[in-house]
Amino acid sequence: MSTIELDTVEDWRVFATDQTVERVTQAGEDTIVTWSDGRESAYHRYFLRDNCTCSHCYLPLTREQLFEITDAPADLAVRSTSVATDGALNVVWSDGHASRYAAGWLRSHASDATSRAERHAARPQSFIWGREYADALQSFDYAEIMADDRVLWTWLGAMRSSGLTQVKNVPTDNHSLLAPIARISHLRETNFGRVFDVKSKPVADSAAYTSVLLPAHTDLPTRELQPGLQFLHCLVNDAVGGESIFVDGFAIGEAMRAQYPAEFATITTAPMAFWNRDDRTDYRWSAPLIALTAEGDLSEVRFANFLRGPIDAPAQQMGEIYTALRLFQAMCRDPKYFIERRLAPGDMWAFDNRRVLHARRAFDPQTGERHLQGAYVDRDEINSRWRVLARELGETV
Amino acid sequence: MSTIELDTVEDWRVFATDQTVERVTQAGEDTIVTWSDGRESAYHRYFLRDNCTCSHCYLPLTREQLFEITDAPADLAVRSTSVATDGALNVVWSDGHASRYAAGWLRSHASDATSRAERHAARPQSFIWGREYADALQSFDYAEIMADDRVLWTWLGAMRSSGLTQVKNVPTDNHSLLAPIARISHLRETNFGRVFDVKSKPVADSAAYTSVLLPAHTDLPTRELQPGLQFLHCLVNDAVGGESIFVDGFAIGEAMRAQYPAEFATITTAPMAFWNRDDRTDYRWSAPLIALTAEGDLSEVRFANFLRGPIDAPAQQMGEIYTALRLFQAMCRDPKYFIERRLAPGDMWAFDNRRVLHARRAFDPQTGERHLQGAYVDRDEINSRWRVLARELGETV
């Protein structure tokens, strides 16, 4: 495999390919590259010009583009092409500008259907789980996360893949969850603070701060962007009751898609209202319970029954919306989808709050103290840190 | 107008109506209310049961729902209805549960087409602007924002409506922008910190921290949720050049919708890649340049040319995508859409970073110091604070 090191400035990554450019032809606005494996990739003139990374078009200091494609003349055309000795494609433009594109970069960014399907298939897949995952659930050690970048990277990878991980042996001092989080990123602050204390409070501004059963929910569905990763750390757990339950919302989503396609269609399109009802805040957001990517993959679950507002939908759709909602709620209670654990002091759950719903059984505050601390970090930060660690550890991702 | 005070716990708001319930009939799963103005509103049995706010169904302490609609029997039916002396609808259910609904609440949450259209029309509209707005641009005084809740509320309302406001007479001490922000909410922290310093830096990790021209952009399009409101405060501005330019992205969006419908369709659907290229972070997100709500209203603009990654689209769509992109960029440069100002020390801009693009002309760092400080607050926080202030000020919104 020939790894081609770019002398241009567009990226920190190195793009490699086993293939070489065999032939370059021109067809209208497209430059057609025929590869050594026979694949043909068409590159539009604007795409190529836009991705010139010479030091006139890019700011080397920040690796950011200076050139704007709107400054290319409307009649810009490829004047000539050639393949360099290192395999790169050289292009000279009708206005005299010259660009070069490494073969690995071209292959990695090709827009033909085969290349795009390959890239789509190579994306990381979510690992979907149910009750049986309780035995295989990945557990990480606090001290190893703090000391070893590879353990940190593996932990973040498990959060990305399964949405649920457990950390053991976290010190039980106040705010000690912040140390492993600082290995990742800054926090996502909310109106409940940078760190929130989950304990029964005499004047509660959320059901979380009482001792009642909390049905399976995501936190803060009242916000346009729900917090991505939630870290929930147990300091004290002496009260009777209060077991934690986790449900993979993606497992429920895929089961609905397979078994109840009509209800799945409803739940992925009908906006559901979420409101909080505090005297100092008034957050509201409406969105479907399950969001899909443009390609139809599951991207997000949004649900907290205790934060729902009245559904605003045409009267004739109410029946189907409630049928789908009732099904979703019933599935969230089905033990085959959930993992139940009693948290011990020093345990910390780290889970994707936009995928994994969590529930808490009622507890009796008269029987002992129960004190958890929680904090949030957005998905962007987990993903960025995971990519940078992969780069530093020499992993190809 | 009769204002009906609820004895139930569902909300902090009081819902009022001029209308009274004239007649209540049953049609299949729907309870039909005929109002004094002749309107007929159908309420599905699950919708009514779901919105029972008696103290069994709701937790009075937090005003959050305890009842879950999945616990209603599948054959739940309305056994009887009556209109109370205060005009509220009383319902007795087939399982013996009893609920009541104030007339104002029913009217405000009716799902008939007329009621829904009324609510849609009553939503706050964005005020779209261009160059001519420079003369009318709203300016607020720092001391008044700090002292007067009504000025604060008006300022937030102007941000929601026009997306661009200016504050004068902010002290020029380090971090003094935090005082007016603290009147609103906590900050949206990013990898650039809670407060970021915009000045020319010898080792820049963003084009913002150089002296080059910054074309019109939104900040952090590399994140799934771009920061909502940006506060940009001028402490020192002695350098030649560096004028600030603001462009209403919604004005460009609406102009494209009206004049270039094909390009508008492309720009609102084709995903555009945004990547940062720092050695310590690797953020990536792809989304259309303009996002629409489910109803087709403009909801967001996402664009920074210097953070774009290679477009990943089918080869045959590249031509139309680049045509739309070039048009969008060209419109962002058209002086009829922009307001240009030179910031003076003590000026602070507050603008919707997901709507208003900002640009900076190149400056000469040899001619003097230029130092701005910036911070972000998400739209959720602005909207929540605005609603709570409205409640406290007795405004109906």
Interface residues (C-beta under 8 A of the other chain):
Chain A: E10 D11 W12 E29 D30 S41 A42 Y43 H44 Y46 F47 D50 N51 L59 L61 T62 R63 E64 Q65 L66 E68 I69 T70 A72 H109 S111 D112 A113 R116 R119 S185 H186 L187 R188 E189 T190 N191 V203 A204 D205 S206 A207 Y209 T210 V212 P215 T222 R223 E224 L225 P271 W275 R277 D279 R280 T281 D282 Y283 R284 W285 A294 N305 F306 L307 R308 P310 I311 D312 A313 P314 A315 M318 G319 Y322 L325 R326 Q329 A330 R333 D378 R379 D380 E381 N383 S384 R387 V388 R391
Chain B: E10 D11 W12 E29 D30 S41 A42 Y43 H44 Y46 F47 D50 N51 L59 L61 T62 R63 E64 Q65 L66 E68 I69 T70 A72 H109 S111 D112 A113 R116 R119 S185 H186 L187 R188 E189 T190 N191 V203 A204 D205 S206 A207 Y209 T210 V212 P215 T222 R223 E224 L225 P271 W275 R277 D279 R280 T281 D282 Y283 R284 W285 A294 N305 F306 L307 R308 P310 I311 D312 A313 P314 A315 M318 G319 Y322 L325 R326 Q329 A330 R333 D378 R379 D380 E381 N383 S384 R387 V388 R391
